[in-house]
């Protein structure tokens, strides 16, 4: 067992103003006079003797730690007995020879030796006759003194005068509000949702439900200091709970599925029901129309079965099948037939867009095919959401039905369509779909079914201080003189020159002291690696002919490649070499050579520009910088898919142009690049299956 802890020894001052005495497992306190034990009996606290009013009406009691004192009023003196102090009236007065005036109106004595009170006759003075003797109270004269009877809201201070009572210091004043003390009284400033009582001395709840506009779309429930609304059906509580807001039922897409939902105050209604549906009596849903019940003549050759929003005819005769709209029977001529499967029917060369030459309509249209037929007689595949598509592809894209037992198998598009479905990429089959993985620099175009080049030059800051030129699967950077590419081939940097200007110097065979200002010179490149110019001739600008015949393999800021030595243009180079033997006269005589085209800008015209000479190609041709020549534009391939070229026809490229050949059933129209359907004479009406 643990020994008892002597708390008095550990903490001698634990009792405060008293003596600590240890007892078993605890201690007790014997308090000094003027002190008592607190509520927990653990320490000594001061006794407020003034609560017993020991001074009475003869003085003001002032409490102190362990004691108190009486501040006696005029005419009374302090009397101290054992453990008690009170005020009592005086029984003797002593005076001097000097003329004295009693301060509180007892008497007036002139020039005599000290005597006792019993030897003098006193006349009481009525202090209440003095104006404003008891402010905020009523003066009552007494024998040898006076007293003040205070008004409501005032109390006597230690001098016997009436002073204001601060009612706001009392607990519980102005609950649900703020107490403001006034002279002789107080007022309450109430919180929101409360109002003062008739006496203005407390706050009471305001019943907001009595207001006429409280909760117009619900039931008002009063709360202390507030209220809340129980909203009717079709309404919901506002964020503060003090009002009702309309519920927009149309935001829930499960309503009016087969029609248009229109929100109303506290409700909604359905309108514009789809074909096969009608508005219900409560106007809050579109319900199915039983066509088989209403129209008895439907499906005369088979049984009618009502479906959601429609109907279908069952049990077609042998050799026929249910039509795509499931309303009639048609010849089952397409089942099992294998034809060509087409993609991208909007392409000008749609007849060449063949995925497979041996596919059923289901294999084509339930995978990635856009049309099915033979010899460019194409029947477009049904679109998802149409009844024909749901009949042909009941399980959606990528799954084929094998028999009437509704057994479905996954289609391996990669095996079925081979490389046509993933040109320039690697095809990987997945359940009900496939993926085409392209090399870096390419992305899969699901319209062309091919990996096509990604134009990196559309991104920003690929070529720092240079020009980005897209290439197949990548891109190159080109710099404007005097800048050249650094080792990363992505930044253009400057080349330091000794004198800050370009000069031209050659061997002793010929020297150009200066070129004509009209002759354009540019940087000459001595190496070309992977179609990127490098190793520039520092400090020696040249013309196109000088560069290609004497020094380098490419010329200019656009990196125009020089003609190969075996290209048949040797004669021009011999001319340039001869021109350096003597003077520079006549060197620029063949202006076509400055265009970079030694045959004189064929299919274009040579024009002078700020940088020198170039070729302005005719319509239907474009400038090939690698050859510096005008070449034919293949409009049938270069045109983007967003421009519909030869609509309903076949595009054929020609030199400098193209032509359109309309498909069977279409003829040329007045609009360019478009074939319109041929107008057929009306056929006689025929009935049958």
C-alpha positions in Angstrom: 0.0 0.0 0.0 1.1 3.5 -0.7 1.8 5.8 2.2 -0.5 8.8 2.7 0.7 12.0 1.0 1.0 15.0 3.4 -0.4 17.7 1.2 0.1 20.4 3.9 3.8 19.7 3.8 4.0 19.7 0.1 2.0 22.9 -0.3 2.0 24.9 2.9 -0.1 27.7 1.3 -2.8 25.4 0.0 -5.3 26.8 2.3 -4.5 30.5 1.6 -5.3 32.7 4.7 -5.7 29.8 7.1 -3.9 26.8 8.7 -3.6 23.5 6.9 -4.1 20.4 9.0 -3.4 16.9 7.4 -6.1 14.3 7.9 -6.2 10.7 6.5 -5.8 10.8 2.7 -6.5 14.5 2.6 -6.4 17.8 4.6 -8.6 20.4 6.2 -8.3 24.2 6.5 -8.9 26.3 9.6 -9.5 29.8 8.3 -8.3 33.1 9.8 -10.9 35.5 11.2 -12.7 37.3 8.3 -12.3 34.2 6.0 -14.3 31.0 5.4 -14.0 27.8 3.4 -15.0 27.8 -0.2 -17.7 25.5 -1.6 -15.3 22.6 -2.2 -13.9 23.0 1.3 -10.3 23.2 -0.1 -9.2 26.8 0.6 -10.1 29.9 2.5 -11.8 32.8 0.9 -12.8 36.3 2.1 -16.0 36.8 4.0 -18.0 39.8 2.7 -19.2 41.2 6.0 -21.0 44.0 4.2 -23.7 41.5 3.1 -25.0 41.6 6.7 -25.1 45.5 6.6 -23.2 45.9 9.9 -23.1 49.8 9.5 -26.9 50.1 9.0 -28.2 53.4 7.8 -25.5 55.3 9.8 -22.7 54.7 7.4 -21.4 53.0 4.3 -19.8 49.5 4.6 -16.5 48.9 2.7 -15.3 45.3 2.6 -11.6 44.4 2.6 -9.6 41.2 2.7 -10.3 39.6 6.1 -12.2 42.5 7.5 -14.3 45.6 6.7 -14.8 49.2 7.9 -17.7 51.6 8.3 -17.5 55.0 6.7 -19.9 56.8 9.0 -22.2 59.6 7.9 -22.1 63.1 9.3 -23.2 63.1 13.0 -22.1 59.5 13.6 -18.8 58.0 14.7 -17.1 54.7 14.3 -17.5 52.3 17.2 -15.2 49.3 17.3 -15.9 46.3 19.5 -14.5 42.8 19.4 -14.7 41.6 15.8 -17.4 44.2 15.0 -17.5 47.8 13.7 -20.6 50.0 13.7 -21.5 53.7 13.6 -23.1 55.5 16.6 -24.3 59.0 17.4 -21.8 61.4 19.2 -22.5 62.3 22.9 -20.0 65.0 23.4 -18.5 67.9 21.4 -15.6 70.1 22.2 -15.1 73.6 21.0 -12.4 76.2 21.1 -12.5 79.9 21.8 -12.6 80.8 18.1 -15.9 81.4 16.3 -17.1 78.1 14.7 -19.8 77.2 12.3 -21.2 73.7 12.4 -20.8 72.1 9.0 -24.0 70.0 8.9 -26.4 72.5 10.7 -26.3 71.3 14.3 -25.5 74.6 16.1 -23.5 77.8 16.1 -21.2 78.7 19.1 -19.3 81.9 19.6 -16.1 82.4 21.7 -16.4 80.2 24.8 -14.4 77.6 26.6 -15.1 74.0 25.8 -18.2 72.6 27.3 -20.2 69.4 27.0 -23.2 69.0 24.8 -25.5 68.7 27.7 -24.7 72.2 28.7 -25.8 73.7 25.3 -29.3 73.9 23.8 -29.4 72.8 20.1 -31.8 73.9 17.4 -32.2 71.4 14.5 -31.5 72.7 11.0 -33.8 71.5 8.2 -31.3 70.5 5.5 -34.1 69.6 3.1 -34.8 73.3 2.8 -31.6 73.6 0.8 -32.5 73.2 -3.0 -31.3 70.0 -4.8 -30.2 68.5 -1.5 -31.2 64.9 -2.7 -30.8 64.8 -6.5 -32.8 61.8 -7.9 -34.4 61.3 -4.5 -36.7 62.8 -1.8 -35.1 64.6 1.1 -36.4 63.6 4.6 -35.2 65.8 7.5 -34.2 64.0 10.7 -33.0 65.2 14.2 -29.6 66.7 13.6 -29.4 65.4 10.0 -31.4 64.2 7.0 -31.7 61.2 4.7 -32.5 60.7 1.0 -35.2 58.3 -0.1 -34.1 57.4 -3.7 -36.4 57.1 -6.7 -36.8 53.8 -8.6 -33.6 53.1 -10.5 -31.4 54.8 -8.0 -29.6 53.7 -4.8 -27.7 55.4 -1.9 -24.0 55.6 -2.2 -21.7 55.7 0.8 -22.3 59.5 1.2 -26.1 59.0 1.5 -26.7 60.5 -2.0 -28.8 58.8 -4.7 -26.9 57.5 -7.7 -28.0 55.5 -10.8 -28.3 51.8 -10.6 -26.7 50.1 -13.7 -29.4 47.4 -14.2 -27.3 46.0 -17.2 -24.8 44.5 -14.7 -27.5 42.2 -13.4 -27.5 38.7 -14.9 -30.3 37.8 -17.4 -31.1 41.4 -18.4 -32.4 41.8 -21.9 -32.1 38.1 -23.0 -31.9 37.9 -26.8 -30.8 41.4 -27.0 -28.4 44.1 -25.7 -29.0 46.1 -22.5 -28.4 49.8 -22.6 -28.3 51.6 -19.3 -30.0 55.0 -18.9 -30.4 57.5 -16.1 -32.6 55.7 -13.6 -33.6 52.9 -15.9 -32.5 50.9 -19.0 -33.7 49.9 -22.4 -33.3 46.7 -24.5 -32.0 46.7 -28.1 -33.3 43.3 -29.4 -31.6 40.9 -31.8 -33.0 40.1 -35.3 -36.2 38.2 -34.9 -37.1 39.7 -31.5 -38.9 42.9 -30.4 -39.1 44.8 -27.1 -42.1 44.4 -24.8 -44.5 47.2 -24.0 -42.4 48.2 -21.0 -39.2 48.2 -23.1 -37.4 46.1 -20.5 -37.1 42.7 -22.2 -37.1 41.1 -25.7 -39.8 38.8 -27.0 -39.9 36.6 -30.1 -41.4 38.0 -33.3 -43.9 35.6 -34.9 -42.9 36.0 -38.5 -45.7 33.6 -39.5 -48.2 36.3 -38.8 -46.8 38.3 -41.7 -48.9 38.1 -44.9 -46.0 37.2 -47.2 -44.4 34.5 -45.1 -43.9 31.2 -47.0 -46.3 31.8 -49.9 -45.6 28.3 -51.3 -45.5 26.4 -48.1 -46.4 26.3 -44.4 -44.7 28.7 -42.0 -43.2 27.3 -38.7 -42.2 29.9 -36.1 -38.9 29.5 -34.3 -37.3 31.5 -31.5 -35.9 34.5 -33.3 -36.7 33.2 -36.8 -38.9 30.8 -38.8 -38.7 28.2 -41.5 -40.9 27.0 -44.3 -42.3 23.6 -45.0 -42.6 23.7 -48.8 -45.4 22.3 -50.9 -44.8 19.6 -53.5 -42.9 21.0 -56.5 -41.0 23.5 -54.3 -37.9 23.3 -52.2 -36.5 25.4 -49.3 -34.4 28.4 -50.2 -30.7 28.3 -48.9 -31.7 30.3 -45.8 -34.8 28.1 -45.2 -37.0 31.1 -45.0 -38.7 30.8 -48.4 -39.8 28.2 -51.0 -38.3 28.0 -54.5 -39.6 26.3 -57.6 -38.1 22.9 -58.3 -37.0 22.5 -62.0 -38.2 19.0 -62.6 -37.0 19.1 -66.2 -33.4 19.1 -64.9 -34.0 15.4 -64.3 -33.6 13.7 -67.6 -35.8 10.8 -66.5 -38.9 12.9 -67.0 -40.6 13.2 -70.4 -38.1 10.8 -72.0 -40.1 10.5 -75.2 -41.1 14.2 -75.4 -40.1 17.7 -74.3 -40.3 18.7 -70.6 -41.6 22.2 -69.8 -41.1 23.4 -66.3 -44.0 25.3 -64.6 -44.5 26.9 -61.2 -44.5 24.0 -58.7 -44.9 21.4 -61.4 -44.0 20.5 -65.0 -45.7 19.2 -68.2 -44.7 17.1 -71.2 -45.2 18.3 -74.8 -44.3 17.2 -78.3 -44.4 13.5 -77.7 -42.5 11.4 -80.3 -44.2 9.3 -82.9 -45.7 6.2 -81.3 -46.4 8.0 -78.0 -49.2 10.3 -76.7 -49.6 12.6 -73.7 -51.0 11.0 -70.5 -54.0 12.4 -68.8 -51.9 14.2 -66.1 -49.7 15.6 -68.9 -46.6 14.5 -67.0 -45.4 11.6 -69.2 -45.5 10.3 -72.8 -47.1 6.9 -72.8 -46.9 4.3 -75.5 -49.6 4.0 -78.2 -50.8 0.4 -78.8 -50.9 0.6 -82.6 -52.0 -3.1 -82.8 -55.1 -2.3 -80.7 -56.1 1.0 -82.4 -55.3 0.0 -86.1 -56.7 -3.5 -86.7 -55.5 -3.6 -90.4 -51.8 -3.5 -89.4 -49.7 -6.5 -90.4 -52.4 -8.3 -92.5 -50.0 -11.1 -93.5 -48.6 -11.7 -90.0 -49.3 -11.1 -86.3 -48.9 -7.6 -84.9 -46.8 -7.2 -81.8 -46.9 -3.9 -80.0 -43.5 -2.5 -78.9 -42.5 0.6 -76.9 -43.2 3.5 -79.2 -43.9 1.4 -82.2 -45.0 -2.1 -83.4 -43.6 -5.0 -85.4 -45.0 -7.7 -87.7 -43.9 -11.2 -87.0 -43.7 -14.6 -88.9 -42.7 -13.5 -92.5 -43.1 -16.0 -95.3 -40.1 -18.1 -96.3 -37.6 -16.1 -98.4 -38.6 -12.9 -96.8 -37.4 -11.1 -93.6 -38.7 -8.4 -91.4 -37.9 -4.9 -92.8 -35.6 -2.5 -91.0 -38.7 -0.6 -89.6 -40.1 -4.0 -88.6 -43.5 -3.0 -90.1 -43.4 -5.1 -93.4 -41.7 -8.1 -94.9 -39.0 -7.8 -97.6 -37.0 -10.1 -99.7 -34.0 -11.5 -97.8 -31.6 -11.0 -100.7 -28.7 -9.4 -98.8 -28.3 -12.2 -96.3 -25.0 -14.0 -96.8 -23.9 -11.9 -99.8 -20.4 -10.7 -99.8 -19.5 -7.3 -101.4 -17.0 -4.5 -101.0 -16.9 -2.5 -97.7 -16.1 1.2 -98.0 -15.0 3.9 -95.6 -15.1 7.8 -95.7 -17.9 8.3 -98.2 -17.3 12.1 -98.1 -13.9 11.7 -99.8 -13.5 12.7 -103.4 -11.9 9.3 -104.1 -14.5 7.4 -102.2 -14.5 4.5 -104.8 -10.9 3.9 -103.8 -11.6 3.8 -100.1 -12.2 0.0 -99.9 -11.6 -1.8 -96.6 -12.5 -5.2 -97.9 -13.6 -6.8 -101.2 -15.3 -9.8 -99.5 -17.5 -8.7 -96.5 -21.1 -9.2 -95.6 -23.3 -6.2 -94.9 -23.2 -7.1 -91.2 -19.4 -7.5 -91.1 -19.0 -4.1 -92.8 -21.7 -2.0 -91.2 -21.4 -3.4 -87.7 -17.7 -2.6 -87.5 -16.0 0.4 -89.1 -17.6 0.4 -92.6 -19.5 3.4 -93.9 -21.0 1.8 -97.0 -21.5 -1.6 -98.7 -21.8 -2.5 -102.4 -20.1 -3.4 -105.6 -18.2 -1.4 -108.2 -18.8 1.9 -106.4 -22.6 1.3 -106.2 -22.5 2.0 -102.5 -25.4 1.6 -100.1 -24.6 3.7 -97.0 -24.6 1.8 -93.7 -27.4 2.6 -91.2 -26.5 5.0 -88.4 -26.6 4.1 -84.8 -30.0 4.9 -83.3 -31.9 3.9 -86.5 -34.2 0.9 -86.4 -32.3 -0.7 -89.3 -29.0 -0.5 -87.4 -30.6 -2.0 -84.3 -31.9 -4.9 -86.4 -28.6 -5.4 -88.3 -26.3 -4.9 -85.2 -28.4 -5.8 -82.1 -25.4 -5.8 -79.8 -23.8 -2.7 -81.3 -20.4 -2.2 -83.0 -17.8 -4.9 -83.1 -20.1 -7.9 -82.3 -21.8 -10.2 -84.9 -24.8 -12.5 -84.4 -24.2 -16.0 -85.6 -27.7 -17.5 -85.5 -31.2 -17.1 -84.2 -30.2 -18.2 -80.7 -28.6 -14.7 -80.4 -25.0 -15.9 -79.9 -22.6 -13.1 -80.6 -18.9 -13.2 -81.4 -16.2 -10.5 -81.4 -15.0 -9.2 -84.7 -11.2 -9.1 -85.2 -11.1 -5.9 -87.3 -7.3 -6.2 -87.7 -7.6 -9.6 -89.3 -10.8 -8.9 -91.3 -9.6 -5.7 -92.9 -5.9 -6.1 -92.8 -3.6 -3.1 -93.3 -6.4 -0.9 -94.7 -7.8 -0.2 -91.3 -4.5 0.9 -89.8 -2.3 2.3 -92.6 1.3 3.1 -91.5 0.5 1.8 -88.0 0.2 -1.4 -85.9 -3.4 -2.7 -85.4 -4.3 -4.4 -82.1 -7.7 -6.0 -81.6 -9.8 -5.7 -78.4 -13.2 -7.0 -77.5 -15.8 -5.2 -79.7 -13.2 -2.7 -80.9 -9.5 -2.2 -82.0 -6.7 0.3 -81.6 -4.2 1.6 -84.1 -0.7 2.5 -82.7 1.2 5.1 -84.7 4.9 6.0 -84.6 6.1 9.2 -83.0 5.2 12.2 -85.1 2.0 10.6 -86.3 -1.6 10.3 -85.1 -4.5 8.0 -86.1 -7.1 9.6 -88.3 -10.2 7.5 -87.9 -11.7 9.0 -91.1 -8.8 8.1 -93.3 -8.1 4.9 -91.4 -4.4 5.8 -91.3 -1.6 7.2 -89.2 -1.1 10.7 -90.6 1.6 13.2 -89.9 1.3 15.5 -86.9 2.2 19.1 -87.8 4.5 20.0 -84.9 4.9 23.5 -86.3 1.5 24.5 -85.1 2.9 24.4 -81.6 4.7 27.5 -80.3 8.4 28.1 -79.7 9.7 24.9 -81.4 12.4 26.8 -83.4 13.9 29.6 -81.3 14.4 32.7 -83.5 13.8 30.6 -86.6 11.2 29.2 -88.9 9.6 25.8 -88.4 9.0 23.6 -91.5 6.9 20.5 -91.0 8.2 17.2 -92.5 6.7 13.8 -92.7 6.8 12.5 -89.1 8.9 15.3 -87.8 9.9 18.9 -88.5 13.0 21.1 -89.3 14.1 24.5 -88.2 15.5 27.1 -90.7 17.3 30.3 -89.8 17.4 33.7 -91.5 20.9 35.0 -92.2 23.2 35.7 -90.5 21.7 33.3 -88.0 22.5 29.5 -88.2 21.4 26.4 -86.4 23.2 25.3 -83.3 24.0 21.7 -82.4 20.5 21.0 -81.2 19.1 21.9 -84.6 16.3 23.8 -82.8 17.9 27.2 -82.0 19.2 29.9 -84.4 22.4 31.6 -83.2 24.4 34.4 -84.7 27.9 34.1 -86.3 30.6 36.6 -85.2 32.3 38.3 -88.1 35.6 40.2 -87.9 34.4 43.5 -89.5 30.7 43.1 -89.1 30.1 43.0 -92.9 30.1 40.2 -95.5 32.8 40.3 -98.1 33.4 37.9 -101.0 36.9 36.6 -101.9 37.9 33.7 -104.1 41.1 32.3 -105.5 43.5 34.1 -107.8 41.2 33.0 -110.7 38.9 35.9 -110.0 38.0 38.3 -107.2 34.8 40.3 -106.6 35.6 43.5 -104.9 31.9 44.2 -104.5 28.6 43.2 -105.9 25.9 45.3 -107.5 23.3 46.3 -104.9 20.5 44.9 -107.1 22.1 41.4 -107.0 20.8 39.4 -104.1 23.2 37.3 -102.2 22.5 35.0 -99.3 24.2 32.4 -97.1 25.7 29.3 -98.8 25.4 25.9 -97.1 28.1 23.3 -97.5 26.3 20.3 -96.0 22.8 18.9 -95.9 22.1 16.1 -93.4 18.6 14.7 -93.2 17.2 17.6 -95.2 18.7 20.1 -92.7 21.2 22.6 -93.9 24.4 23.0 -91.9 28.0 24.2 -92.1 27.5 27.7 -93.6 30.2 29.6 -95.3 31.0 32.3 -92.8 31.6 35.8 -94.1 31.1 34.9 -97.8 27.5 35.6 -99.1 26.9 34.3 -102.7 24.3 34.3 -105.4 22.4 31.1 -106.0 24.5 30.2 -109.1 27.8 31.0 -107.3 26.8 28.8 -104.3 25.6 25.8 -106.3 28.4 25.9 -108.9 31.4 26.7 -106.8 30.9 26.2 -103.1 27.9 24.4 -101.6 24.9 22.1 -101.9 22.1 24.5 -100.7 21.5 28.2 -100.7 19.4 30.8 -98.9 17.5 31.1 -95.6 15.0 28.6 -97.0 17.7 26.0 -97.6 17.0 25.7 -101.3 18.8 22.6 -102.5 21.2 22.9 -105.5 20.6 20.8 -108.6 22.6 17.6 -108.7 25.7 17.6 -110.9 24.0 14.9 -113.1 20.8 16.9 -113.6 21.8 18.3 -117.0 22.4 21.8 -115.7 26.2 21.6 -116.0 26.2 24.2 -118.8 24.9 26.9 -116.5 27.6 26.1 -113.9 30.2 26.3 -116.6 28.8 29.8 -117.4 29.2 30.8 -113.7 32.7 29.4 -113.6 33.7 31.4 -116.7 32.2 34.6 -115.3 34.7 34.4 -112.4 37.7 34.3 -114.7 37.5 38.0 -115.5 35.0 40.7 -114.4 31.5 40.2 -113.1 29.8 41.7 -116.2 26.9 39.6 -117.4 27.0 37.2 -114.5 23.4 38.0 -113.6 22.3 37.8 -117.2 20.3 34.6 -116.8 17.8 35.9 -114.3 15.9 32.6 -114.4 18.9 30.9 -112.7 18.5 33.3 -109.7 15.0 31.8 -109.3 16.7 28.5 -108.7 15.2 27.0 -111.8 17.6 26.7 -114.6 14.9 26.1 -117.3 13.3 29.5 -116.7 10.4 29.1 -114.3 8.4 26.6 -116.3 4.7 26.7 -115.3 5.3 30.1 -113.7 7.0 33.4 -114.1 10.2 34.8 -112.6 9.7 37.8 -110.3 12.0 40.1 -108.4 11.5 40.1 -104.6 13.3 41.8 -101.7 15.4 38.7 -101.1 16.3 38.3 -104.8 14.4 36.3 -107.4 11.7 33.7 -107.1 9.0 31.9 -109.2 5.4 33.0 -109.1 3.6 29.7 -110.0 0.5 29.6 -112.2 -2.8 28.3 -110.7 -2.7 24.6 -110.3 1.0 24.6 -109.5 3.1 25.2 -106.4 6.7 26.1 -105.7 8.9 23.1 -104.5 11.7 24.7 -102.5 13.8 21.5 -102.6 13.8 21.7 -106.4 13.2 25.4 -106.8 10.6 24.5 -109.5 6.8 24.9 -110.1 5.2 21.4 -109.8 1.6 20.3 -110.4 -0.8 20.3 -107.4 -2.7 17.0 -107.1 -6.0 18.6 -106.0 -7.6 15.2 -105.5 -5.2 14.3 -102.7 -4.0 17.6 -101.3 -7.4 19.0 -100.7 -8.5 18.7 -97.0 -11.4 16.6 -95.9 -13.3 19.7 -94.8 -13.6 20.7 -98.4 -16.0 18.4 -100.3 -14.4 18.1 -103.8 -16.4 16.3 -106.5 -19.4 15.5 -104.3 -21.1 12.4 -105.6 -18.3 11.9 -108.1 -14.8 10.7 -108.7 -11.9 13.2 -108.8 -9.1 12.8 -111.5 -6.0 14.9 -111.4 -4.8 16.7 -114.5 -1.8 18.9 -115.3 -2.5 22.1 -113.5 -6.1 21.2 -112.7 -8.5 18.3 -112.1 -11.8 17.0 -113.3 -14.9 15.3 -111.8 -16.6 12.2 -113.1 -20.1 11.7 -111.7 -21.1 8.4 -110.1 -23.9 6.3 -111.7 -27.3 7.9 -110.9 -25.7 11.4 -110.7 -25.2 14.2 -113.2 -23.2 17.4 -113.3 -24.8 20.5 -111.8 -24.3 24.2 -112.3 -22.4 24.3 -109.0 -18.7 23.5 -109.4 -17.3 20.3 -107.9 -20.8 18.8 -107.3 -22.9 16.1 -108.9 -26.6 16.0 -108.2 -29.0 13.0 -108.3 -30.4 12.3 -111.8 -34.1 12.9 -112.0 -35.9 9.5 -112.6 -39.4 9.3 -114.2 -42.1 8.1 -111.7 -42.4 4.3 -111.6 -45.9 2.6 -111.7 -47.1 1.6 -108.2 -46.6 -2.1 -107.4 -47.8 -4.1 -104.5 -46.4 -7.3 -103.0 -43.8 -8.6 -100.7 
